[in-house]
Amino acid sequence: MEFAYYSIAVVTAFATTRWVTENIKFHIRTKKIWVHHWIISFLAMILLLYLEIESVIFWGCLTGIALEGLGRKNWSIRRS
């Protein structure tokens, strides 16, 4: 059943992230770089791995957030 919780978390986080990114303009960027939400999610995954946290809900949410960001056209770190 853990895989079911993971899958539900992925879908829920993906949909929530899509809604938030479409409706709330929150950006971490400078003139040269843009820290997208998929980058923040990826860094959080590395932290979870380092801390050996095995929560399927956390991993599912972070995966959903990262996948939503990577599915967009402009996901580069460097601003053009």
N, C-alpha and C positions, 0 to 999 in steps of 0.2 A: 504493500500500500504506500510505501514511501515514494515510489515513482509517481503515483497518482497525485500526491501532494506537491511533488516537484513540478509536474506538468500543469497543474492548476495554478501554481505560483508563477510559472513562466508566462502563461496566457494572461493572467490578471495583471502582472507587472508590465507586460508588453502593451496591453490596452490602456492601462493607467498612464504609462509613460507617453504614449502617443497623444492622449488627451491633454496631458500637462504641457507637452512641448508645442502643441497646436494652439493652446489657449493662454499660456503664461509665458511671457518673454523673460526668461532668466538665463543669463549668459555669464560665463567666466571666460573672458578673452581680453587680449591686448591687441596692439596693432599688428603683431607678428604671429601670435598663436591663438588658438581657440580650443579650450578644454571642453569637449563635448561630453554629454552624459554617458556615452559608452566608454569613454576613457576613465571617468570616475568609477563606473561600475567595474571595469577591469582591474583597476587599482584596489578596489575593495575586495575583489576575488582573491588577489594575491595576498592581501592581509588576512582574509579568512583562511586561506590555505596555510599561511605561516602560523597562525594561531590554532590550527587544526580544528576549526569549527565545522561540524558536520551537519548543520541544520539544513534539511532539504528545502525548507521554506526560504531561508536566506539565499541559498544557492539558486533556487528557481527564480526568485525575484531579480537577483543580479544578472542572471542569464537573460531574462526577459528584457531588462533595461538595456543591456548591451546589444542584443539582437535588434531591438527597435532602432537604436542609433545607427548600427551598421547597415541597416536596410535603406537608409536615406541616400540621396544623391551626393550631398556634400557632407562628408564626414571626416575630411582631412584635418590634421592638427594645424598645419600652416595655413594662415589666412592669405587669400590671393586678392 
